[in-house]
Amino acid sequence: MGQKMGQNVKRQPGPWCSPALPALIAVAVFASACASRSGAVPRPFPGAPVVRRTPPSPAVPAPTAADGAVPAGFEASTLIATALSLRGAPYRNGGSSPEGFDCSGFTQYVFAHHGVAIPRDTEAQFEVGDAITDEAIEAGDLLFFSTTDSGPSHVAIAISLDEFVHAPSSRGVVRVERRSLPYWSERFLGARRVQAARN
């Protein structure tokens, strides 16, 4: 019935003394990567202040697009309003809902909210729509970055020629950044426009 006063009690080592700690750290680092490219761990994205999240509109399930086809029907301004309403949503490896997004889960969710089906992963999204020049970027275009290697490993939605909204890895929440910042300008791969879906 309980310990006697003064009796020595053997203490268990705390979690920070565990030999499994290095493995836990490795798992946490791997999980911080943009899940849209298997096995690729992007370099740390630049930090940004956390903003308060505006409650998003009711969730809309993301349709699939096995053949890459997209239906007609979105206006760039309303698509951007939806994307911006999700600022502050946390990053989650493999996430595709306001409870947590990875980069391509975020873009797929936003487009699906407007009835436009795009594929789930970054590489497949890079094949949707038409390639456009850097100078032609407009609100609603998909922007692609090479954060791990020579191919597309991160995706965002353009707000303007320079600004974009995205779900960055590990440190992040959905936020707005500038393409002209050195980190992003050095890694910018190209932009795609989903022409068939634009009004």
NUBA-603857 format. One record per atom (N, C-alpha, C): atom name; x, y, z. Coordinates in nm, 4 decimals, decimal comma. Example, Ala and Ser with C-alpha at 12.3 -4.5 7.8 and 13.67 -1.06 7.14 Angstrom:
2
("N" (1,3190 -0,5690 0,7800))
("CA" (1,2300 -0,4500 0,7800))
("C" (1,3200 -0,3300 0,7800))
("N" (1,2850 -0,2250 0,7080))
("CA" (1,3670 -0,1060 0,7140))
("C" (1,2900 0,0030 0,7870))
! end
This chain:
199
("N" (0,0840 -0,1198 0,0000))
("CA" (0,0000 0,0000 0,0000))
("C" (0,0870 0,1240 0,0000))
("N" (0,1419 0,1644 -0,1068))
("CA" (0,2200 0,2877 -0,1117))
("C" (0,3621 0,2664 -0,0673))
("N" (0,4500 0,3631 -0,0907))
("CA" (0,5905 0,3569 -0,0540))
("C" (0,6071 0,4061 0,0889))
("N" (0,7006 0,3413 0,1629))
("CA" (0,7295 0,3889 0,2973))
("C" (0,8184 0,5111 0,2869))
("N" (0,8059 0,6014 0,3864))
("CA" (0,8874 0,7219 0,3882))
("C" (1,0333 0,6826 0,3956))
("N" (1,1158 0,7458 0,3176))
("CA" (1,2586 0,7231 0,3218))
("C" (1,3042 0,6035 0,2407))
("N" (1,2116 0,5242 0,1881))
("CA" (1,2502 0,4074 0,1089))
("C" (1,3059 0,4536 -0,0257))
("N" (1,4174 0,3920 -0,0677))
("CA" (1,4773 0,4281 -0,1967))
("C" (1,3888 0,3776 -0,3096))
("N" (1,3610 0,4652 -0,4047))
("CA" (1,2795 0,4286 -0,5203))
("C" (1,3686 0,4360 -0,6434))
("N" (1,3743 0,3279 -0,7203))
("CA" (1,4549 0,3271 -0,8432))
("C" (1,3821 0,4079 -0,9497))
("N" (1,4476 0,5104 -1,0007))
("CA" (1,3865 0,5971 -1,1016))
("C" (1,4210 0,5482 -1,2405))
("N" (1,3204 0,5563 -1,3289))
("CA" (1,3415 0,5212 -1,4688))
("C" (1,4019 0,6424 -1,5404))
("N" (1,4930 0,6206 -1,6350))
("CA" (1,5471 0,7359 -1,7096))
("C" (1,4370 0,8060 -1,7892))
("N" (1,4463 0,9386 -1,7989))
("CA" (1,3477 1,0170 -1,8733))
("C" (1,3594 0,9923 -2,0220))
("N" (1,2630 1,0414 -2,0977))
("CA" (1,2625 1,0164 -2,2419))
("C" (1,3828 1,0752 -2,3127))
("N" (1,4439 1,1820 -2,2554))
("CA" (1,5578 1,2461 -2,3210))
("C" (1,6867 1,1668 -2,3024))
("N" (1,6827 1,0650 -2,2106))
("CA" (1,8006 0,9815 -2,1891))
("C" (1,7893 0,8510 -2,2673))
("N" (1,6816 0,8322 -2,3373))
("CA" (1,6561 0,7060 -2,4062))
("C" (1,7537 0,6839 -2,5204))
("N" (1,8018 0,5579 -2,5370))
("CA" (1,8874 0,5295 -2,6531))
("C" (1,8126 0,5413 -2,7853))
("N" (1,6792 0,5441 -2,7803))
("CA" (1,6001 0,5551 -2,9040))
("C" (1,5856 0,6988 -2,9511))
("N" (1,6388 0,7962 -2,8721))
("CA" (1,6225 0,9375 -2,9074))
("C" (1,6745 0,9707 -3,0474))
("N" (1,7958 0,9257 -3,0882))
("CA" (1,8402 0,9586 -3,2250))
("C" (1,7437 0,9092 -3,3320))
("N" (1,6837 0,7917 -3,3122))
("CA" (1,5883 0,7402 -3,4109))
("C" (1,4637 0,8265 -3,4155))
("N" (1,4177 0,8728 -3,2978))
("CA" (1,2994 0,9597 -3,2939))
("C" (1,3263 1,0914 -3,3653))
("N" (1,4461 1,1466 -3,3472))
("CA" (1,4811 1,2719 -3,4140))
("C" (1,4840 1,2510 -3,5646))
("N" (1,5418 1,1387 -3,6097))
("CA" (1,5470 1,1108 -3,7536))
("C" (1,4083 1,1000 -3,8133))
("N" (1,3159 1,0349 -3,7408))
("CA" (1,1776 1,0223 -3,7900))
("C" (1,1135 1,1597 -3,7993))
("N" (1,1357 1,2454 -3,6980))
("CA" (1,0767 1,3796 -3,6991))
("C" (1,1296 1,4619 -3,8156))
("N" (1,2601 1,4510 -3,8444))
("CA" (1,3185 1,5264 -3,9558))
("C" (1,2611 1,4774 -4,0877))
("N" (1,2512 1,3440 -4,1051))
("CA" (1,1967 1,2903 -4,2292))
("C" (1,0522 1,3339 -4,2481))
("N" (0,9745 1,3341 -4,1384))
("CA" (0,8331 1,3697 -4,1486))
("C" (0,8130 1,5158 -4,1792))
("N" (0,9187 1,5973 -4,1643))
("CA" (0,9046 1,7399 -4,1912))
("C" (0,9129 1,7726 -4,3398))
("N" (0,9461 1,6760 -4,4211))
("CA" (0,9628 1,7028 -4,5641))
("C" (0,8289 1,7141 -4,6339))
("N" (0,8302 1,7833 -4,7459))
("CA" (0,7099 1,7892 -4,8280))
("C" (0,6804 1,6486 -4,8779))
("N" (0,5654 1,5951 -4,8417))
("CA" (0,5354 1,4544 -4,8685))
("C" (0,5039 1,4253 -5,0127))
("N" (0,5079 1,5264 -5,0963))
("CA" (0,4664 1,5044 -5,2332))
("C" (0,5732 1,4370 -5,3182))
("N" (0,6869 1,4096 -5,2623))
("CA" (0,7922 1,3399 -5,3366))
("C" (0,8548 1,2402 -5,2411))
("N" (0,8371 1,1130 -5,2647))
("CA" (0,8799 1,0120 -5,1694))
("C" (1,0306 1,0121 -5,1523))
("N" (1,0729 1,0060 -5,0256))
("CA" (1,2130 0,9955 -4,9928))
("C" (1,2914 1,1250 -5,0023))
("N" (1,2323 1,2328 -5,0493))
("CA" (1,3060 1,3572 -5,0658))
("C" (1,2845 1,4473 -4,9461))
("N" (1,3926 1,4964 -4,8885))
("CA" (1,3834 1,5869 -4,7743))
("C" (1,4327 1,7234 -4,8173))
("N" (1,3425 1,8220 -4,8304))
("CA" (1,3860 1,9536 -4,8755))
("C" (1,4750 2,0223 -4,7745))
("N" (1,5583 2,1133 -4,8227))
("CA" (1,6354 2,1972 -4,7320))
("C" (1,5379 2,2805 -4,6521))
("N" (1,5783 2,3246 -4,5302))
("CA" (1,4824 2,4027 -4,4491))
("C" (1,4339 2,5255 -4,5238))
("N" (1,3050 2,5464 -4,5228))
("CA" (1,2491 2,6648 -4,5850))
("C" (1,2731 2,7841 -4,4933))
("N" (1,2803 2,9032 -4,5488))
("CA" (1,2996 3,0208 -4,4627))
("C" (1,1826 3,0377 -4,3679))
("N" (1,2124 3,0822 -4,2473))
("CA" (1,1080 3,0999 -4,1463))
("C" (1,0203 3,2191 -4,1774))
("N" (0,9044 3,2219 -4,1148))
("CA" (0,8119 3,3335 -4,1306))
("C" (0,7270 3,3394 -4,0054))
("N" (0,6788 3,4572 -3,9681))
("CA" (0,5964 3,4656 -3,8484))
("C" (0,4670 3,3874 -3,8650))
("N" (0,4252 3,3257 -3,7558))
("CA" (0,2986 3,2515 -3,7578))
("C" (0,1843 3,3516 -3,7566))
("N" (0,0861 3,3299 -3,8417))
("CA" (-0,0296 3,4194 -3,8468))
("C" (-0,1516 3,3471 -3,7926))
("N" (-0,2455 3,4236 -3,7425))
("CA" (-0,3698 3,3627 -3,6959))
("C" (-0,4481 3,3105 -3,8144))
("N" (-0,5065 3,1966 -3,7964))
("CA" (-0,5782 3,1308 -3,9045))
("C" (-0,7220 3,1780 -3,9120))
("N" (-0,7651 3,2126 -4,0311))
("CA" (-0,9054 3,2425 -4,0555))
("C" (-0,9765 3,1111 -4,0802))
("N" (-1,0899 3,0858 -4,0125))
("CA" (-1,1575 2,9577 -4,0358))
("C" (-1,1905 2,9387 -4,1831))
("N" (-1,1543 2,8232 -4,2402))
("CA" (-1,1815 2,7992 -4,3813))
("C" (-1,3275 2,7693 -4,4080))
("N" (-1,3629 2,7735 -4,5335))
("CA" (-1,4969 2,7329 -4,5737))
("C" (-1,5137 2,5839 -4,5460))
("N" (-1,6357 2,5330 -4,5463))
("CA" (-1,6552 2,3898 -4,5210))
("C" (-1,5719 2,3038 -4,6143))
("N" (-1,5213 2,1937 -4,5605))
("CA" (-1,4321 2,1066 -4,6367))
("C" (-1,5024 2,0472 -4,7577))
("N" (-1,4285 2,0377 -4,8646))
("CA" (-1,4781 1,9745 -4,9865))
("C" (-1,3823 1,8616 -5,0196))
("N" (-1,4300 1,7387 -5,0347))
("CA" (-1,3381 1,6295 -5,0677))
("C" (-1,2667 1,6568 -5,1993))
("N" (-1,1387 1,6222 -5,2038))
("CA" (-1,0616 1,6441 -5,3256))
("C" (-1,0921 1,5356 -5,4271))
("N" (-1,1407 1,5724 -5,5457))
("CA" (-1,1652 1,4711 -5,6481))
("C" (-1,0336 1,4179 -5,7034))
("N" (-1,0379 1,2996 -5,7583))
("CA" (-0,9172 1,2436 -5,8180))
("C" (-0,9124 1,2809 -5,9649))
("N" (-0,7926 1,2756 -6,0195))
("CA" (-0,7762 1,3087 -6,1612))
("C" (-0,6741 1,2135 -6,2206))
("N" (-0,7139 1,0896 -6,2364))
("CA" (-0,6219 0,9868 -6,2844))
("C" (-0,5666 1,0203 -6,4220))
("N" (-0,6499 1,0809 -6,5067))
("CA" (-0,6034 1,1105 -6,6419))
("C" (-0,5540 1,2538 -6,6575))
("N" (-0,5528 1,3321 -6,5464))
("CA" (-0,5055 1,4697 -6,5522))
("C" (-0,6065 1,5670 -6,6094))
("N" (-0,7263 1,5195 -6,6452))
("CA" (-0,8271 1,6086 -6,7027))
("C" (-0,8869 1,6960 -6,5938))
("N" (-0,9228 1,8184 -6,6281))
("CA" (-0,9840 1,9096 -6,5321))
("C" (-1,1138 1,9643 -6,5889))
("N" (-1,2170 1,9763 -6,5050))
("CA" (-1,3418 2,0341 -6,5517))
("C" (-1,3324 2,1864 -6,5592))
("N" (-1,4243 2,2484 -6,6324))
("CA" (-1,4243 2,3943 -6,6403))
("C" (-1,4833 2,4538 -6,5141))
("N" (-1,4385 2,5744 -6,4795))
("CA" (-1,5129 2,6502 -6,3831))
("C" (-1,4537 2,7129 -6,2614))
("N" (-1,3411 2,7837 -6,2633))
("CA" (-1,3049 2,8617 -6,1456))
("C" (-1,2631 3,0010 -6,1871))
("N" (-1,2784 3,0930 -6,0941))
("CA" (-1,2272 3,2278 -6,1125))
("C" (-1,1055 3,2404 -6,0232))
("N" (-0,9983 3,2962 -6,0745))
("CA" (-0,8740 3,3057 -5,9999))
("C" (-0,8931 3,3786 -5,8673))
("N" (-0,9736 3,4848 -5,8667))
("CA" (-0,9904 3,5630 -5,7431))
("C" (-1,0554 3,4815 -5,6318))
("N" (-1,1523 3,3979 -5,6655))
("CA" (-1,2165 3,3176 -5,5610))
("C" (-1,1269 3,2016 -5,5184))
("N" (-1,0496 3,1463 -5,6122))
("CA" (-0,9549 3,0417 -5,5772))
("C" (-0,8503 3,0959 -5,4800))
("N" (-0,7996 3,2159 -5,5072))
("CA" (-0,7003 3,2771 -5,4184))
("C" (-0,7618 3,3089 -5,2824))
("N" (-0,8861 3,3538 -5,2803))
("CA" (-0,9527 3,3813 -5,1522))
("C" (-0,9593 3,2550 -5,0670))
("N" (-0,9880 3,1416 -5,1295))
("CA" (-0,9916 3,0150 -5,0562))
("C" (-0,8528 2,9822 -5,0034))
("N" (-0,7506 2,9938 -5,0885))
("CA" (-0,6141 2,9630 -5,0461))
("C" (-0,5716 3,0509 -4,9290))
("N" (-0,6015 3,1796 -4,9369))
("CA" (-0,5617 3,2714 -4,8301))
("C" (-0,6403 3,2481 -4,7017))
("N" (-0,7619 3,1973 -4,7133))
("CA" (-0,8412 3,1693 -4,5926))
("C" (-0,7801 3,0559 -4,5104))
("N" (-0,6902 2,9791 -4,5722))
("CA" (-0,6270 2,8663 -4,5044))
("C" (-0,4931 2,9019 -4,4414))
("N" (-0,4541 3,0301 -4,4481))
("CA" (-0,3288 3,0704 -4,3837))
("C" (-0,3320 3,0336 -4,2364))
("N" (-0,2210 2,9805 -4,1894))
("CA" (-0,2126 2,9383 -4,0504))
("C" (-0,2421 2,7916 -4,0290))
("N" (-0,2986 2,7235 -4,1302))
("CA" (-0,3210 2,5788 -4,1173))
("C" (-0,1845 2,5112 -4,1047))
("N" (-0,1713 2,4129 -4,0176))
("CA" (-0,0392 2,3528 -3,9933))
("C" (0,0079 2,2651 -4,1080))
("N" (0,1395 2,2463 -4,1127))
("CA" (0,1978 2,1505 -4,2061))
("C" (0,1782 2,0107 -4,1488))
("N" (0,1424 1,9171 -4,2344))
("CA" (0,1355 1,7763 -4,1946))
("C" (0,1814 1,6905 -4,3113))
("N" (0,2795 1,6051 -4,2852))
("CA" (0,3313 1,5159 -4,3887))
("C" (0,2178 1,4288 -4,4408))
("N" (0,1889 1,4351 -4,5707))
("CA" (0,0802 1,3582 -4,6300))
("C" (-0,0570 1,4194 -4,6095))
("N" (-0,0643 1,5376 -4,5482))
("CA" (-0,1936 1,5986 -4,5168))
("C" (-0,2585 1,6652 -4,6358))
("N" (-0,3920 1,6581 -4,6398))
("CA" (-0,4655 1,7213 -4,7495))
("C" (-0,5989 1,7774 -4,6998))
("N" (-0,5986 1,8318 -4,5762))
("CA" (-0,7187 1,8936 -4,5200))
("C" (-0,6750 2,0091 -4,4305))
("N" (-0,7683 2,0961 -4,3898))
("CA" (-0,7315 2,2098 -4,3042))
("C" (-0,6703 2,1695 -4,1696))
("N" (-0,6837 2,0428 -4,1315))
("CA" (-0,6179 1,9969 -4,0087))
("C" (-0,4673 1,9860 -4,0295))
("N" (-0,4222 1,9813 -4,1543))
("CA" (-0,2804 1,9742 -4,1858))
("C" (-0,2608 1,9451 -4,3335))
("N" (-0,1678 2,0193 -4,3967))
("CA" (-0,1406 2,0046 -4,5395))
("C" (0,0073 1,9789 -4,5634))
("N" (0,0376 1,9026 -4,6689))
("CA" (0,1703 1,9140 -4,7287))
("C" (0,1504 1,9993 -4,8546))
("N" (0,2575 2,0261 -4,9279))
("CA" (0,2468 2,1256 -5,0355))
("C" (0,1460 2,0864 -5,1428))
("N" (0,1548 1,9641 -5,1936))
("CA" (0,0631 1,9249 -5,3018))
("C" (-0,0759 1,8916 -5,2506))
("N" (-0,0860 1,8513 -5,1226))
("CA" (-0,2179 1,8319 -5,0621))
("C" (-0,2925 1,9639 -5,0528))
("N" (-0,2181 2,0715 -5,0240))
("CA" (-0,2773 2,2053 -5,0165))
("C" (-0,3285 2,2501 -5,1528))
("N" (-0,2452 2,2393 -5,2563))
("CA" (-0,2886 2,2841 -5,3884))
("C" (-0,4060 2,2016 -5,4385))
("N" (-0,4011 2,0704 -5,4162))
("CA" (-0,5115 1,9852 -5,4609))
("C" (-0,6409 2,0231 -5,3889))
("N" (-0,6331 2,0468 -5,2578))
("CA" (-0,7510 2,0824 -5,1794))
("C" (-0,8125 2,2138 -5,2300))
("N" (-0,7284 2,3146 -5,2510))
("CA" (-0,7798 2,4449 -5,2942))
("C" (-0,8482 2,4344 -5,4299))
("N" (-0,7837 2,3676 -5,5254))
("CA" (-0,8450 2,3530 -5,6571))
("C" (-0,9728 2,2696 -5,6488))
("N" (-0,9724 2,1632 -5,5687))
("CA" (-1,0915 2,0790 -5,5542))
("C" (-1,2083 2,1582 -5,4961))
("N" (-1,1771 2,2525 -5,4083))
("CA" (-1,2807 2,3369 -5,3475))
("C" (-1,3564 2,4164 -5,4537))
("N" (-1,2946 2,4311 -5,5706))
("CA" (-1,3570 2,5040 -5,6824))
("C" (-1,3907 2,4119 -5,7983))
("N" (-1,4033 2,2831 -5,7683))
("CA" (-1,4482 2,1870 -5,8676))
("C" (-1,3446 2,1473 -5,9700))
("N" (-1,2163 2,1713 -5,9401))
("CA" (-1,1093 2,1400 -6,0346))
("C" (-1,0251 2,0261 -5,9787))
("N" (-1,0212 1,9148 -6,0508))
("CA" (-0,9445 1,7982 -6,0072))
("C" (-0,8034 1,8057 -6,0633))
("N" (-0,7057 1,8072 -5,9734))
("CA" (-0,5652 1,7960 -6,0148))
("C" (-0,5053 1,6779 -5,9390))
("N" (-0,3980 1,6191 -5,9911))
("CA" (-0,3395 1,5020 -5,9251))
("C" (-0,2886 1,5339 -5,7843))
("N" (-0,2567 1,4295 -5,7101))
("CA" (-0,2179 1,4464 -5,5700))
("C" (-0,0723 1,4868 -5,5507))
("N" (0,0198 1,4358 -5,6296))
("CA" (0,1598 1,4673 -5,5989))
("C" (0,2172 1,5751 -5,6901))
("N" (0,3275 1,6325 -5,6443))
("CA" (0,3876 1,7475 -5,7116))
("C" (0,4291 1,7167 -5,8546))
("N" (0,4952 1,6039 -5,8755))
("CA" (0,5420 1,5710 -6,0101))
("C" (0,4259 1,5589 -6,1084))
("N" (0,3156 1,4974 -6,0638))
("CA" (0,1987 1,4832 -6,1510))
("C" (0,1320 1,6187 -6,1746))
("N" (0,1293 1,7055 -6,0737))
("CA" (0,0721 1,8389 -6,0918))
("C" (0,1538 1,9196 -6,1924))
("N" (0,2829 1,8926 -6,2001))
("CA" (0,3705 1,9622 -6,2941))
("C" (0,3357 1,9306 -6,4396))
("N" (0,2605 1,8240 -6,4605))
("CA" (0,2198 1,7848 -6,5954))
("C" (0,0824 1,8397 -6,6333))
("N" (0,0118 1,9018 -6,5396))
("CA" (-0,1239 1,9530 -6,5648))
("C" (-0,1163 2,0924 -6,6266))
("N" (-0,2061 2,1215 -6,7182))
("CA" (-0,2133 2,2556 -6,7759))
("C" (-0,0989 2,2852 -6,8710))
("N" (-0,0723 2,4142 -6,8896))
("CA" (0,0287 2,4602 -6,9856))
("C" (0,1420 2,5312 -6,9141))
("N" (0,2645 2,5086 -6,9629))
("CA" (0,3802 2,5821 -6,9109))
("C" (0,3666 2,7283 -6,9527))
("N" (0,4009 2,8193 -6,8610))
("CA" (0,3962 2,9628 -6,8917))
("C" (0,5295 3,0261 -6,8531))
("N" (0,5596 3,1396 -6,9139))
("CA" (0,6849 3,2090 -6,8827))
("C" (0,6745 3,2756 -6,7462))
("N" (0,7902 3,3058 -6,6895))
("CA" (0,7939 3,3706 -6,5579))
("C" (0,7183 3,5033 -6,5588))
("N" (0,7332 3,5784 -6,6674))
("CA" (0,6711 3,7117 -6,6754))
("C" (0,5197 3,7041 -6,6914))
("N" (0,4676 3,5891 -6,7322))
("CA" (0,3234 3,5742 -6,7569))
("C" (0,2471 3,5209 -6,6354))
("N" (0,3153 3,4966 -6,5245))
("CA" (0,2495 3,4385 -6,4067))
("C" (0,1373 3,5290 -6,3577))
("N" (0,0227 3,4656 -6,3289))
("CA" (-0,0949 3,5365 -6,2768))
("C" (-0,1497 3,4609 -6,1558))
("N" (-0,2393 3,5264 -6,0849))
("CA" (-0,3049 3,4628 -5,9702))
("C" (-0,3710 3,3326 -6,0134))
("N" (-0,3507 3,2279 -5,9353))
("CA" (-0,4108 3,0988 -5,9635))
("C" (-0,3207 3,0016 -6,0367))
("N" (-0,2056 3,0488 -6,0876))
("CA" (-0,1119 2,9584 -6,1533))
("C" (-0,0394 2,8734 -6,0493))
("N" (0,0011 2,7553 -6,0897))
("CA" (0,0800 2,6680 -6,0031))
("C" (0,2277 2,6985 -6,0237))
("N" (0,3002 2,7173 -5,9141))
("CA" (0,4438 2,7454 -5,9183))
("C" (0,5186 2,6249 -5,8637))
("N" (0,6284 2,5889 -5,9289))
("CA" (0,7042 2,4701 -5,8897))
("C" (0,8483 2,5063 -5,8572))
("N" (0,8992 2,4378 -5,7555))
("CA" (1,0343 2,4628 -5,7066))
("C" (1,1091 2,3304 -5,6928))
("N" (1,2404 2,3379 -5,7109))
("CA" (1,3276 2,2224 -5,6893))
("C" (1,3960 2,2417 -5,5547))
("N" (1,3377 2,1869 -5,4513))
("CA" (1,3947 2,2043 -5,3174))
("C" (1,4858 2,0889 -5,2785))
("N" (1,4858 1,9808 -5,3559))
("CA" (1,5701 1,8667 -5,3213))
("C" (1,6604 1,8228 -5,4351))
("N" (1,6175 1,8351 -5,5585))
("CA" (1,6986 1,7936 -5,6723))
("C" (1,6537 1,8701 -5,7959))
("N" (1,6825 1,8179 -5,9140))
("CA" (1,6550 1,8931 -6,0363))
("C" (1,5086 1,8917 -6,0799))
("N" (1,4267 1,8070 -6,0202))
("CA" (1,2866 1,7990 -6,0600))
("C" (1,1952 1,8752 -5,9663))
("N" (1,0647 1,8799 -5,9984))
("CA" (0,9702 1,9499 -5,9115))
("C" (0,9486 1,8750 -5,7806))
("N" (0,9768 1,9413 -5,6693))
("CA" (0,9579 1,8778 -5,5386))
("C" (0,8751 1,9632 -5,4433))
("N" (0,8363 2,0839 -5,4873))
("CA" (0,7508 2,1697 -5,4050))
("C" (0,6610 2,2494 -5,4984))
("N" (0,5347 2,2708 -5,4551))
("CA" (0,4378 2,3426 -5,5377))
("C" (0,3646 2,4458 -5,4532))
("N" (0,3270 2,5553 -5,5179))
("CA" (0,2568 2,6653 -5,4516))
("C" (0,1565 2,7241 -5,5491))
("N" (0,0735 2,8163 -5,4995))
("CA" (-0,0255 2,8844 -5,5841))
("C" (0,0110 3,0326 -5,5915))
("N" (0,0245 3,0842 -5,7129))
("CA" (0,0583 3,2255 -5,7318))
("C" (-0,0575 3,3141 -5,6877))
("N" (-0,0214 3,4223 -5,6189))
("CA" (-0,1182 3,5267 -5,5834))
("C" (-0,1014 3,6428 -5,6805))
("N" (0,0229 3,6653 -5,7198))
("CA" (0,0583 3,7714 -5,8135))
("C" (0,1859 3,7277 -5,8843))
("N" (0,2477 3,8163 -5,9589))
("CA" (0,3712 3,7834 -6,0279))
("C" (0,4802 3,7406 -5,9301))
("N" (0,4820 3,8012 -5,8106))
("CA" (0,5885 3,7719 -5,7136))
("C" (0,5420 3,6915 -5,5930))
("N" (0,4208 3,7129 -5,5468))
("CA" (0,3762 3,6467 -5,4235))
("C" (0,3092 3,5128 -5,4512))
("N" (0,3227 3,4222 -5,3553))
("CA" (0,2561 3,2929 -5,3645))
("C" (0,2162 3,2459 -5,2254))
("N" (0,1194 3,1542 -5,2212))
("CA" (0,0746 3,0942 -5,0960))
("C" (0,1022 2,9446 -5,1057))
("N" (0,1492 2,8870 -4,9937))
("CA" (0,1882 2,7453 -4,9980))
("C" (0,1890 2,6863 -4,8574))
("N" (0,2041 2,5545 -4,8537))
("CA" (0,2206 2,4812 -4,7282))
("C" (0,3658 2,4360 -4,7218))
("N" (0,4498 2,5095 -4,6483))
("CA" (0,5907 2,4729 -4,6405))
("C" (0,6130 2,3543 -4,5472))
("N" (0,7350 2,3042 -4,5436))
("CA" (0,7630 2,1884 -4,4592))
("C" (0,7936 2,2275 -4,3158))
("N" (0,7923 2,1339 -4,2314))
("CA" (0,8243 2,1303 -4,0897))
("C" (0,7921 2,2531 -4,0074))
("N" (0,8592 2,3671 -4,0293))
("CA" (0,8389 2,4820 -3,9421))
("C" (0,7028 2,5432 -3,9609))
("N" (0,6303 2,4947 -4,0562))
("CA" (0,5363 2,5864 -4,1064))
("C" (0,3900 2,5670 -4,0891))
("N" (0,3332 2,6736 -4,1324))
("CA" (0,1887 2,6831 -4,1499))
("C" (0,1693 2,7364 -4,2907))
("N" (0,0499 2,7221 -4,3446))
("CA" (0,0214 2,7803 -4,4763))
("C" (0,0475 2,9304 -4,4672))
("N" (0,1247 2,9823 -4,5627))
("CA" (0,1636 3,1230 -4,5544))
("C" (0,1953 3,1788 -4,6931))
("N" (0,2105 3,3109 -4,6969))
("CA" (0,2427 3,3828 -4,8199))
("C" (0,3914 3,4173 -4,8185))
("N" (0,4572 3,3996 -4,9341))
("CA" (0,5975 3,4377 -4,9470))
("C" (0,6202 3,5002 -5,0834))
("N" (0,7419 3,5498 -5,1040))
("CA" (0,7778 3,6154 -5,2297))
("C" (0,8735 3,5286 -5,3100))
("N" (0,8435 3,5149 -5,4369))
("CA" (0,9282 3,4369 -5,5274))
("C" (1,0635 3,5042 -5,5470))
("N" (1,0702 3,6350 -5,5274))
("CA" (1,1949 3,7092 -5,5476))
("C" (1,2956 3,6903 -5,4339))
("N" (1,2531 3,6329 -5,3220))
("CA" (1,3485 3,6057 -5,2143))
("C" (1,4549 3,5087 -5,2654))
("N" (1,5804 3,5257 -5,2236))
("CA" (1,6871 3,4399 -5,2771))
("C" (1,6581 3,2902 -5,2656))
("N" (1,6051 3,2467 -5,1521))
("CA" (1,5792 3,1031 -5,1360))
("C" (1,4902 3,0506 -5,2481))
("N" (1,3814 3,1239 -5,2765))
("CA" (1,2844 3,0755 -5,3746))
("C" (1,3283 3,1040 -5,5176))
("N" (1,3885 3,2190 -5,5431))
("CA" (1,4290 3,2507 -5,6806))
("C" (1,5351 3,1532 -5,7301))
("N" (1,6224 3,1086 -5,6414))
("CA" (1,7265 3,0133 -5,6810))
("C" (1,6697 2,8742 -5,7098))
("N" (1,5542 2,8444 -5,6549))
("CA" (1,4968 2,7105 -5,6671))
("C" (1,3738 2,7050 -5,7572))
("N" (1,3355 2,8200 -5,8124))
("CA" (1,2158 2,8242 -5,8971))
("C" (1,2375 2,7429 -6,0238))
("N" (1,1434 2,6537 -6,0519))
("CA" (1,1550 2,5636 -6,1664))
("C" (1,0666 2,6074 -6,2832))
("N" (0,9471 2,6568 -6,2527))
("CA" (0,8560 2,6969 -6,3588))
("C" (0,7132 2,7063 -6,3100))
("N" (0,6244 2,7492 -6,3990))
("CA" (0,4840 2,7682 -6,3646))
("C" (0,3959 2,6977 -6,4659))
("N" (0,2797 2,6547 -6,4205))
("CA" (0,1817 2,5895 -6,5068))
("C" (0,0471 2,6594 -6,4876))
("N" (-0,0280 2,6702 -6,5960))
("CA" (-0,1616 2,7298 -6,5897))
("C" (-0,2625 2,6253 -6,6331))
("N" (-0,3637 2,6071 -6,5473))
("CA" (-0,4724 2,5142 -6,5796))
("C" (-0,5725 2,5920 -6,6629))
("N" (-0,5439 2,6059 -6,7919))
("CA" (-0,6228 2,6894 -6,8843))
("C" (-0,7684 2,6453 -6,8929))
("N" (-0,7897 2,5160 -6,9039))
("CA" (-0,9248 2,4659 -6,9275))
("C" (-1,0188 2,4961 -6,8127))
("N" (-0,9631 2,5233 -6,6944))
("CA" (-1,0470 2,5443 -6,5786))
("C" (-1,0725 2,6913 -6,5480))
("N" (-1,0024 2,7794 -6,6160))
("CA" (-1,0077 2,9211 -6,5807))
("C" (-1,1207 2,9926 -6,6534))
("N" (-1,1948 3,0755 -6,5800))
("CA" (-1,2997 3,1573 -6,6413))
("C" (-1,2438 3,2913 -6,6816))
! end
